[in-house]
Amino acid sequence: MRVHLDESSLQNGPLRVLPATHAQGILSDDDIQRLAVQIAPVDCLASQGAVLAMRPLLVHASSKSLSENSRRAH
Protein backbone atom coordinates (compact mmCIF):
# COMPACT_ATOMS: atom_id res chain seq x y z
CA MET A 1 0.00 0.00 0.00
CA ARG A 2 1.28 3.43 -0.92
CA VAL A 3 -0.38 6.54 0.53
CA HIS A 4 0.26 9.71 -1.45
CA LEU A 5 1.07 12.53 0.95
CA ASP A 6 1.35 14.90 -2.02
CA GLU A 7 -0.26 14.97 -5.44
CA SER A 8 1.51 12.76 -7.97
CA SER A 9 1.48 14.46 -11.37
CA LEU A 10 3.41 14.16 -14.62
CA GLN A 11 5.44 17.22 -13.57
CA ASN A 12 6.74 15.87 -10.24
CA GLY A 13 7.95 12.46 -11.35
CA PRO A 14 5.20 9.94 -10.67
CA LEU A 15 5.67 6.27 -9.96
CA ARG A 16 5.81 4.29 -13.23
CA VAL A 17 4.96 0.62 -13.52
CA LEU A 18 5.25 -2.07 -16.18
CA PRO A 19 1.80 -3.72 -16.09
CA ALA A 20 1.48 -7.44 -15.25
CA THR A 21 5.22 -7.93 -14.70
CA HIS A 22 4.58 -9.20 -11.16
CA ALA A 23 3.22 -12.43 -12.68
CA GLN A 24 6.68 -13.29 -14.03
CA GLY A 25 8.20 -13.74 -10.59
CA ILE A 26 11.65 -12.54 -9.58
CA LEU A 27 13.42 -11.02 -12.58
CA SER A 28 17.08 -10.46 -13.38
CA ASP A 29 18.35 -7.03 -14.40
CA ASP A 30 18.53 -8.30 -18.00
CA ASP A 31 14.89 -9.45 -17.82
CA ILE A 32 13.81 -6.03 -16.56
CA GLN A 33 15.73 -4.26 -19.34
CA ARG A 34 14.07 -6.50 -21.94
CA LEU A 35 10.60 -5.88 -20.50
CA ALA A 36 11.21 -2.13 -20.36
CA VAL A 37 11.59 -2.17 -24.15
CA GLN A 38 8.60 -4.47 -24.75
CA ILE A 39 6.00 -3.00 -22.36
CA ALA A 40 4.82 0.60 -22.28
CA PRO A 41 5.13 2.07 -18.77
CA VAL A 42 2.04 3.41 -17.00
CA ASP A 43 2.28 6.58 -14.89
CA CYS A 44 0.51 6.25 -11.54
CA LEU A 45 -1.02 9.70 -11.18
CA ALA A 46 -2.77 10.31 -7.87
CA SER A 47 -4.28 13.11 -5.86
CA GLN A 48 -3.08 13.94 -2.37
CA GLY A 49 -4.38 11.29 0.05
CA ALA A 50 -4.92 8.64 -2.62
CA VAL A 51 -3.92 5.05 -1.85
CA LEU A 52 -2.24 2.78 -4.40
CA ALA A 53 -2.17 -0.98 -3.90
CA MET A 54 0.34 -2.95 -5.94
CA ARG A 55 2.21 -6.22 -5.78
CA PRO A 56 5.83 -5.84 -4.62
CA LEU A 57 7.22 -7.74 -7.63
CA LEU A 58 5.60 -5.33 -10.11
CA VAL A 59 8.46 -3.65 -11.98
CA HIS A 60 8.35 0.00 -10.92
CA ALA A 61 10.43 3.17 -10.74
CA SER A 62 9.95 6.89 -10.29
CA SER A 63 10.53 9.23 -13.16
CA LYS A 64 12.52 12.45 -12.75
CA SER A 65 10.67 15.41 -11.28
CA LEU A 66 10.32 18.41 -13.57
CA SER A 67 9.04 20.68 -10.79
CA GLU A 68 9.98 21.74 -7.29
CA ASN A 69 6.81 20.21 -5.82
CA SER A 70 7.21 17.29 -3.43
CA ARG A 71 5.98 13.81 -4.28
CA ARG A 72 6.06 12.23 -0.85
CA ALA A 73 4.44 8.85 -0.28
CA HIS A 74 4.38 6.45 2.62
Chimera marker file (.cmm) of the C-alpha trace (Angstrom):
<marker_set name="trace">
<marker id="1" x="0.000" y="0.000" z="0.000" r="1" g="1" b="0" radius="0.5"/>
<marker id="2" x="1.282" y="3.430" z="-0.924" r="1" g="1" b="0" radius="0.5"/>
<marker id="3" x="-0.376" y="6.538" z="0.526" r="1" g="1" b="0" radius="0.5"/>
<marker id="4" x="0.262" y="9.708" z="-1.453" r="1" g="1" b="0" radius="0.5"/>
<marker id="5" x="1.071" y="12.534" z="0.951" r="1" g="1" b="0" radius="0.5"/>
<marker id="6" x="1.352" y="14.897" z="-2.022" r="1" g="1" b="0" radius="0.5"/>
<marker id="7" x="-0.261" y="14.972" z="-5.440" r="1" g="1" b="0" radius="0.5"/>
<marker id="8" x="1.512" y="12.764" z="-7.969" r="1" g="1" b="0" radius="0.5"/>
<marker id="9" x="1.483" y="14.456" z="-11.372" r="1" g="1" b="0" radius="0.5"/>
<marker id="10" x="3.413" y="14.162" z="-14.621" r="1" g="1" b="0" radius="0.5"/>
<marker id="11" x="5.437" y="17.219" z="-13.570" r="1" g="1" b="0" radius="0.5"/>
<marker id="12" x="6.738" y="15.869" z="-10.238" r="1" g="1" b="0" radius="0.5"/>
<marker id="13" x="7.951" y="12.459" z="-11.353" r="1" g="1" b="0" radius="0.5"/>
<marker id="14" x="5.195" y="9.939" z="-10.669" r="1" g="1" b="0" radius="0.5"/>
<marker id="15" x="5.667" y="6.271" z="-9.957" r="1" g="1" b="0" radius="0.5"/>
<marker id="16" x="5.815" y="4.291" z="-13.228" r="1" g="1" b="0" radius="0.5"/>
<marker id="17" x="4.961" y="0.616" z="-13.523" r="1" g="1" b="0" radius="0.5"/>
<marker id="18" x="5.247" y="-2.074" z="-16.182" r="1" g="1" b="0" radius="0.5"/>
<marker id="19" x="1.799" y="-3.719" z="-16.090" r="1" g="1" b="0" radius="0.5"/>
<marker id="20" x="1.483" y="-7.436" z="-15.253" r="1" g="1" b="0" radius="0.5"/>
<marker id="21" x="5.217" y="-7.933" z="-14.704" r="1" g="1" b="0" radius="0.5"/>
<marker id="22" x="4.577" y="-9.203" z="-11.164" r="1" g="1" b="0" radius="0.5"/>
<marker id="23" x="3.219" y="-12.430" z="-12.685" r="1" g="1" b="0" radius="0.5"/>
<marker id="24" x="6.679" y="-13.287" z="-14.035" r="1" g="1" b="0" radius="0.5"/>
<marker id="25" x="8.204" y="-13.742" z="-10.586" r="1" g="1" b="0" radius="0.5"/>
<marker id="26" x="11.648" y="-12.540" z="-9.575" r="1" g="1" b="0" radius="0.5"/>
<marker id="27" x="13.418" y="-11.020" z="-12.582" r="1" g="1" b="0" radius="0.5"/>
<marker id="28" x="17.079" y="-10.460" z="-13.378" r="1" g="1" b="0" radius="0.5"/>
<marker id="29" x="18.346" y="-7.026" z="-14.404" r="1" g="1" b="0" radius="0.5"/>
<marker id="30" x="18.526" y="-8.295" z="-17.998" r="1" g="1" b="0" radius="0.5"/>
<marker id="31" x="14.888" y="-9.448" z="-17.824" r="1" g="1" b="0" radius="0.5"/>
<marker id="32" x="13.812" y="-6.027" z="-16.557" r="1" g="1" b="0" radius="0.5"/>
<marker id="33" x="15.727" y="-4.255" z="-19.342" r="1" g="1" b="0" radius="0.5"/>
<marker id="34" x="14.071" y="-6.503" z="-21.940" r="1" g="1" b="0" radius="0.5"/>
<marker id="35" x="10.600" y="-5.879" z="-20.499" r="1" g="1" b="0" radius="0.5"/>
<marker id="36" x="11.206" y="-2.126" z="-20.359" r="1" g="1" b="0" radius="0.5"/>
<marker id="37" x="11.591" y="-2.167" z="-24.145" r="1" g="1" b="0" radius="0.5"/>
<marker id="38" x="8.601" y="-4.467" z="-24.751" r="1" g="1" b="0" radius="0.5"/>
<marker id="39" x="6.002" y="-3.002" z="-22.356" r="1" g="1" b="0" radius="0.5"/>
<marker id="40" x="4.819" y="0.605" z="-22.275" r="1" g="1" b="0" radius="0.5"/>
<marker id="41" x="5.125" y="2.069" z="-18.770" r="1" g="1" b="0" radius="0.5"/>
<marker id="42" x="2.042" y="3.414" z="-16.998" r="1" g="1" b="0" radius="0.5"/>
<marker id="43" x="2.280" y="6.575" z="-14.895" r="1" g="1" b="0" radius="0.5"/>
<marker id="44" x="0.514" y="6.247" z="-11.538" r="1" g="1" b="0" radius="0.5"/>
<marker id="45" x="-1.016" y="9.696" z="-11.178" r="1" g="1" b="0" radius="0.5"/>
<marker id="46" x="-2.770" y="10.314" z="-7.871" r="1" g="1" b="0" radius="0.5"/>
<marker id="47" x="-4.284" y="13.109" z="-5.860" r="1" g="1" b="0" radius="0.5"/>
<marker id="48" x="-3.075" y="13.936" z="-2.366" r="1" g="1" b="0" radius="0.5"/>
<marker id="49" x="-4.377" y="11.289" z="0.051" r="1" g="1" b="0" radius="0.5"/>
<marker id="50" x="-4.922" y="8.641" z="-2.619" r="1" g="1" b="0" radius="0.5"/>
<marker id="51" x="-3.924" y="5.051" z="-1.854" r="1" g="1" b="0" radius="0.5"/>
<marker id="52" x="-2.240" y="2.776" z="-4.398" r="1" g="1" b="0" radius="0.5"/>
<marker id="53" x="-2.166" y="-0.985" z="-3.902" r="1" g="1" b="0" radius="0.5"/>
<marker id="54" x="0.342" y="-2.949" z="-5.940" r="1" g="1" b="0" radius="0.5"/>
<marker id="55" x="2.214" y="-6.221" z="-5.776" r="1" g="1" b="0" radius="0.5"/>
<marker id="56" x="5.830" y="-5.839" z="-4.616" r="1" g="1" b="0" radius="0.5"/>
<marker id="57" x="7.218" y="-7.743" z="-7.633" r="1" g="1" b="0" radius="0.5"/>
<marker id="58" x="5.603" y="-5.327" z="-10.107" r="1" g="1" b="0" radius="0.5"/>
<marker id="59" x="8.460" y="-3.649" z="-11.983" r="1" g="1" b="0" radius="0.5"/>
<marker id="60" x="8.355" y="0.000" z="-10.924" r="1" g="1" b="0" radius="0.5"/>
<marker id="61" x="10.429" y="3.169" z="-10.744" r="1" g="1" b="0" radius="0.5"/>
<marker id="62" x="9.951" y="6.888" z="-10.288" r="1" g="1" b="0" radius="0.5"/>
<marker id="63" x="10.526" y="9.229" z="-13.163" r="1" g="1" b="0" radius="0.5"/>
<marker id="64" x="12.519" y="12.450" z="-12.753" r="1" g="1" b="0" radius="0.5"/>
<marker id="65" x="10.667" y="15.408" z="-11.282" r="1" g="1" b="0" radius="0.5"/>
<marker id="66" x="10.325" y="18.410" z="-13.573" r="1" g="1" b="0" radius="0.5"/>
<marker id="67" x="9.041" y="20.683" z="-10.790" r="1" g="1" b="0" radius="0.5"/>
<marker id="68" x="9.980" y="21.741" z="-7.290" r="1" g="1" b="0" radius="0.5"/>
<marker id="69" x="6.806" y="20.210" z="-5.818" r="1" g="1" b="0" radius="0.5"/>
<marker id="70" x="7.207" y="17.295" z="-3.433" r="1" g="1" b="0" radius="0.5"/>
<marker id="71" x="5.976" y="13.805" z="-4.281" r="1" g="1" b="0" radius="0.5"/>
<marker id="72" x="6.056" y="12.227" z="-0.851" r="1" g="1" b="0" radius="0.5"/>
<marker id="73" x="4.435" y="8.851" z="-0.278" r="1" g="1" b="0" radius="0.5"/>
<marker id="74" x="4.379" y="6.445" z="2.617" r="1" g="1" b="0" radius="0.5"/>
<link id1="1" id2="2" r="1" g="1" b="0" radius="0.2"/>
<link id1="2" id2="3" r="1" g="1" b="0" radius="0.2"/>
<link id1="3" id2="4" r="1" g="1" b="0" radius="0.2"/>
<link id1="4" id2="5" r="1" g="1" b="0" radius="0.2"/>
<link id1="5" id2="6" r="1" g="1" b="0" radius="0.2"/>
<link id1="6" id2="7" r="1" g="1" b="0" radius="0.2"/>
<link id1="7" id2="8" r="1" g="1" b="0" radius="0.2"/>
<link id1="8" id2="9" r="1" g="1" b="0" radius="0.2"/>
<link id1="9" id2="10" r="1" g="1" b="0" radius="0.2"/>
<link id1="10" id2="11" r="1" g="1" b="0" radius="0.2"/>
<link id1="11" id2="12" r="1" g="1" b="0" radius="0.2"/>
<link id1="12" id2="13" r="1" g="1" b="0" radius="0.2"/>
<link id1="13" id2="14" r="1" g="1" b="0" radius="0.2"/>
<link id1="14" id2="15" r="1" g="1" b="0" radius="0.2"/>
<link id1="15" id2="16" r="1" g="1" b="0" radius="0.2"/>
<link id1="16" id2="17" r="1" g="1" b="0" radius="0.2"/>
<link id1="17" id2="18" r="1" g="1" b="0" radius="0.2"/>
<link id1="18" id2="19" r="1" g="1" b="0" radius="0.2"/>
<link id1="19" id2="20" r="1" g="1" b="0" radius="0.2"/>
<link id1="20" id2="21" r="1" g="1" b="0" radius="0.2"/>
<link id1="21" id2="22" r="1" g="1" b="0" radius="0.2"/>
<link id1="22" id2="23" r="1" g="1" b="0" radius="0.2"/>
<link id1="23" id2="24" r="1" g="1" b="0" radius="0.2"/>
<link id1="24" id2="25" r="1" g="1" b="0" radius="0.2"/>
<link id1="25" id2="26" r="1" g="1" b="0" radius="0.2"/>
<link id1="26" id2="27" r="1" g="1" b="0" radius="0.2"/>
<link id1="27" id2="28" r="1" g="1" b="0" radius="0.2"/>
<link id1="28" id2="29" r="1" g="1" b="0" radius="0.2"/>
<link id1="29" id2="30" r="1" g="1" b="0" radius="0.2"/>
<link id1="30" id2="31" r="1" g="1" b="0" radius="0.2"/>
<link id1="31" id2="32" r="1" g="1" b="0" radius="0.2"/>
<link id1="32" id2="33" r="1" g="1" b="0" radius="0.2"/>
<link id1="33" id2="34" r="1" g="1" b="0" radius="0.2"/>
<link id1="34" id2="35" r="1" g="1" b="0" radius="0.2"/>
<link id1="35" id2="36" r="1" g="1" b="0" radius="0.2"/>
<link id1="36" id2="37" r="1" g="1" b="0" radius="0.2"/>
<link id1="37" id2="38" r="1" g="1" b="0" radius="0.2"/>
<link id1="38" id2="39" r="1" g="1" b="0" radius="0.2"/>
<link id1="39" id2="40" r="1" g="1" b="0" radius="0.2"/>
<link id1="40" id2="41" r="1" g="1" b="0" radius="0.2"/>
<link id1="41" id2="42" r="1" g="1" b="0" radius="0.2"/>
<link id1="42" id2="43" r="1" g="1" b="0" radius="0.2"/>
<link id1="43" id2="44" r="1" g="1" b="0" radius="0.2"/>
<link id1="44" id2="45" r="1" g="1" b="0" radius="0.2"/>
<link id1="45" id2="46" r="1" g="1" b="0" radius="0.2"/>
<link id1="46" id2="47" r="1" g="1" b="0" radius="0.2"/>
<link id1="47" id2="48" r="1" g="1" b="0" radius="0.2"/>
<link id1="48" id2="49" r="1" g="1" b="0" radius="0.2"/>
<link id1="49" id2="50" r="1" g="1" b="0" radius="0.2"/>
<link id1="50" id2="51" r="1" g="1" b="0" radius="0.2"/>
<link id1="51" id2="52" r="1" g="1" b="0" radius="0.2"/>
<link id1="52" id2="53" r="1" g="1" b="0" radius="0.2"/>
<link id1="53" id2="54" r="1" g="1" b="0" radius="0.2"/>
<link id1="54" id2="55" r="1" g="1" b="0" radius="0.2"/>
<link id1="55" id2="56" r="1" g="1" b="0" radius="0.2"/>
<link id1="56" id2="57" r="1" g="1" b="0" radius="0.2"/>
<link id1="57" id2="58" r="1" g="1" b="0" radius="0.2"/>
<link id1="58" id2="59" r="1" g="1" b="0" radius="0.2"/>
<link id1="59" id2="60" r="1" g="1" b="0" radius="0.2"/>
<link id1="60" id2="61" r="1" g="1" b="0" radius="0.2"/>
<link id1="61" id2="62" r="1" g="1" b="0" radius="0.2"/>
<link id1="62" id2="63" r="1" g="1" b="0" radius="0.2"/>
<link id1="63" id2="64" r="1" g="1" b="0" radius="0.2"/>
<link id1="64" id2="65" r="1" g="1" b="0" radius="0.2"/>
<link id1="65" id2="66" r="1" g="1" b="0" radius="0.2"/>
<link id1="66" id2="67" r="1" g="1" b="0" radius="0.2"/>
<link id1="67" id2="68" r="1" g="1" b="0" radius="0.2"/>
<link id1="68" id2="69" r="1" g="1" b="0" radius="0.2"/>
<link id1="69" id2="70" r="1" g="1" b="0" radius="0.2"/>
<link id1="70" id2="71" r="1" g="1" b="0" radius="0.2"/>
<link id1="71" id2="72" r="1" g="1" b="0" radius="0.2"/>
<link id1="72" id2="73" r="1" g="1" b="0" radius="0.2"/>
<link id1="73" id2="74" r="1" g="1" b="0" radius="0.2"/>
</marker_set>
